[in-house]
């Protein structure tokens, strides 16, 4: 998780903020459409949709854009029909990756993902080869302008399970169903919440020490992030902060 978290921080710093926000909103719209199509457009009766709505609001997506995506998914407005496909793969250095996609053309998406890994020295994995080591967790990153004890006191009171030192931040771990409630409680106590998400964490961590492997992994992450069909990427790499900064520069 730590390596993945550092990559996300570097990506935010070097990316164009407006362009990145537009891409995030497009991906969230797909997630809203699929959640509404599969479970209905009522957020009170559709837990999956409610989670995505909270995620979209946390990303500052407008209520109008959220409503339009839900209406498309519910059939009130027309739109493309997306299906969810998860790919499993290995990046250089034996790093395991899960790639969650929403696509209206599975052949295009499969070809794009396979080509990307082949280009950077990785390989697609057989179904089940990677996914077994990942489990869904809620993660809230809190700034270190607040002490660990204070973070823990508020977080545990609102359903969190643990607080971990993650370098520049405190990582609050919780069940994914309460991640946004924990975020709201921490912010309500005056703490600096840098991010909150429902993510997939691996039970194993692969330490990457070779610069070539680290560079290839970051290129794979960047190119997957740029693919409109790719919604989320989860990986079990851990790259030292110094090496991360070296290869990302």
JOFENMO-V290414 format. One record per residue. N is the residue number from 1. RES is the residue in one small letter. SS is DSSP state (alpha for helix, beta for strand, coil for the rest). PHI is phi in whole degrees, -180 to 180 (none if undefined). PSI is psi in whole degrees, 0 to 359 (999 if undefined). Layout:
BEGIN
n = [N,N]
res = [RES,RES]
ss = [SS,SS]
phi = [PHI,PHI]
psi = [PSI,PSI]
END
This chain:
BEGIN
n = [1,2,3,4,5,6,7,8,9,10,11,12,13,14,15,16,17,18,19,20,21,22,23,24,25,26,27,28,29,30,31,32,33,34,35,36,37,38,39,40,41,42,43,44,45,46,47,48,49,50,51,52,53,54,55,56,57,58,59,60,61,62,63,64,65,66,67,68,69,70,71,72,73,74,75,76,77,78,79,80,81,82,83,84,85,86,87,88,89,90,91,92,93,94,95,96,97,98,99,100,101,102,103,104,105,106,107,108,109,110,111,112,113,114,115,116,117,118,119,120,121,122,123,124,125,126,127,128,129,130,131,132,133,134,135,136,137,138,139,140,141,142,143,144,145,146,147,148,149,150,151,152,153,154,155,156,157,158,159,160,161,162,163,164,165,166,167,168,169,170,171,172,173,174,175,176,177,178,179,180,181,182,183,184,185,186,187,188,189,190,191,192,193,194,195,196,197,198,199,200,201,202,203,204,205,206,207,208,209,210,211,212,213,214,215,216,217,218,219,220,221,222,223,224,225,226,227,228,229,230,231,232,233,234,235,236,237,238,239,240,241,242,243,244,245,246,247,248,249]
res = [x,x,x,x,x,x,x,x,x,x,x,x,x,x,x,x,x,x,x,x,x,x,x,x,x,x,x,x,x,x,x,x,x,x,x,x,x,x,x,x,x,x,x,x,x,x,x,x,x,x,x,x,x,x,x,x,x,x,x,x,x,x,x,x,x,x,x,x,x,x,x,x,x,x,x,x,x,x,x,x,x,x,x,x,x,x,x,x,x,x,x,x,x,x,x,x,x,x,x,x,x,x,x,x,x,x,x,x,x,x,x,x,x,x,x,x,x,x,x,x,x,x,x,x,x,x,x,x,x,x,x,x,x,x,x,x,x,x,x,x,x,x,x,x,x,x,x,x,x,x,x,x,x,x,x,x,x,x,x,x,x,x,x,x,x,x,x,x,x,x,x,x,x,x,x,x,x,x,x,x,x,x,x,x,x,x,x,x,x,x,x,x,x,x,x,x,x,x,x,x,x,x,x,x,x,x,x,x,x,x,x,x,x,x,x,x,x,x,x,x,x,x,x,x,x,x,x,x,x,x,x,x,x,x,x,x,x,x,x,x,x,x,x,x,x,x,x,x,x]
ss = [coil,alpha,alpha,alpha,alpha,alpha,alpha,alpha,alpha,alpha,alpha,alpha,alpha,alpha,coil,coil,alpha,alpha,alpha,alpha,alpha,alpha,alpha,alpha,alpha,alpha,alpha,alpha,alpha,alpha,alpha,alpha,alpha,alpha,alpha,alpha,alpha,alpha,alpha,coil,coil,coil,coil,coil,coil,coil,alpha,alpha,alpha,alpha,alpha,alpha,alpha,alpha,alpha,alpha,alpha,alpha,coil,coil,coil,coil,alpha,alpha,alpha,alpha,alpha,alpha,alpha,alpha,alpha,alpha,alpha,alpha,coil,coil,coil,coil,coil,coil,coil,coil,beta,beta,beta,beta,beta,beta,beta,beta,beta,alpha,alpha,alpha,beta,beta,beta,beta,beta,beta,beta,beta,beta,coil,coil,alpha,alpha,alpha,alpha,alpha,alpha,alpha,alpha,alpha,alpha,alpha,alpha,alpha,alpha,coil,coil,coil,beta,beta,coil,coil,coil,coil,coil,coil,alpha,alpha,alpha,beta,beta,beta,beta,beta,beta,beta,beta,beta,beta,coil,coil,coil,coil,alpha,alpha,alpha,alpha,alpha,alpha,alpha,alpha,alpha,alpha,coil,coil,beta,beta,beta,beta,beta,beta,coil,coil,coil,beta,beta,beta,beta,beta,beta,coil,alpha,alpha,alpha,alpha,alpha,alpha,alpha,alpha,alpha,alpha,alpha,alpha,alpha,coil,coil,coil,coil,beta,beta,beta,beta,beta,beta,beta,beta,beta,beta,coil,coil,coil,beta,beta,beta,coil,coil,alpha,alpha,alpha,alpha,alpha,alpha,alpha,alpha,alpha,alpha,alpha,alpha,alpha,alpha,alpha,alpha,coil,coil,coil,beta,beta,beta,beta,beta,beta,coil,beta,beta,beta,coil,alpha,alpha,alpha,alpha,alpha,alpha,alpha,alpha,coil]
phi = [none,-61,-63,-62,-64,-64,-61,-63,-64,-63,-61,-64,-70,-94,-82,-81,-61,-65,-64,-63,-64,-61,-67,-63,-63,-63,-71,-64,-61,-62,-63,-63,-60,-66,-63,-69,-65,-82,-128,93,-90,-89,-66,-76,-106,-123,-64,-65,-64,-59,-64,-69,-62,-63,-64,-67,-67,-64,-86,69,-74,-71,-62,-63,-66,-63,-63,-62,-65,-65,-65,-62,-66,-83,90,-70,-122,-81,-171,-67,-96,-101,-120,-93,-134,-111,-107,-116,-155,-121,-92,-54,85,78,-75,-88,-135,-114,-121,-94,-128,-127,-139,-104,-153,-65,-66,-62,-66,-60,-64,-63,-68,-62,-64,-62,-67,-62,-63,-107,82,-103,-158,-72,-110,-68,-55,94,-72,-115,-62,-61,-90,-106,-139,-81,-137,-94,-132,-122,-98,-119,-63,-86,-76,-118,-71,-60,-62,-68,-61,-64,-61,-74,-63,-65,-66,-111,103,-72,-110,-163,-128,-123,-73,-116,89,-84,-138,-95,-100,-95,-104,-157,-67,-59,-71,-117,-60,-79,-68,-64,-57,-62,-66,-66,-66,-66,-91,86,-89,-90,-94,-87,-164,-148,-157,-97,-132,-112,-112,-88,-80,-127,-127,-108,-78,-103,-119,-83,-56,-63,-66,-60,-63,-65,-63,-66,-66,-61,-61,-63,-71,-65,-62,-79,-81,-62,-76,-82,-95,-147,-129,-122,-144,-111,-82,-133,-117,-55,-57,-65,-68,-59,-65,-64,-81,-88,-74]
psi = [321,316,317,319,318,321,318,321,314,319,318,321,322,348,160,119,312,318,316,319,318,320,319,316,321,320,321,324,319,316,320,317,312,317,320,320,321,330,6,161,5,111,336,336,353,99,322,317,318,319,317,323,316,321,318,319,323,331,4,32,139,154,324,316,321,314,319,318,320,319,321,316,328,353,1,323,153,152,174,151,113,146,150,127,133,128,146,139,167,130,170,148,7,19,129,139,142,131,113,128,155,120,151,8,92,329,318,313,316,317,317,314,315,317,320,313,320,320,327,20,17,190,148,149,158,149,129,348,333,320,333,333,358,145,149,131,156,135,128,125,123,136,152,16,357,142,156,319,318,318,315,320,315,316,313,327,336,24,0,160,332,158,126,141,118,34,261,351,167,131,115,124,138,173,140,336,342,11,321,334,319,317,312,321,318,316,324,338,7,13,155,106,119,329,158,131,158,116,176,123,141,147,353,150,135,116,122,122,341,124,321,318,316,316,318,320,315,325,318,314,315,315,325,319,328,347,122,332,336,124,314,148,131,136,159,26,152,114,129,145,321,316,321,313,323,311,342,348,999]
END
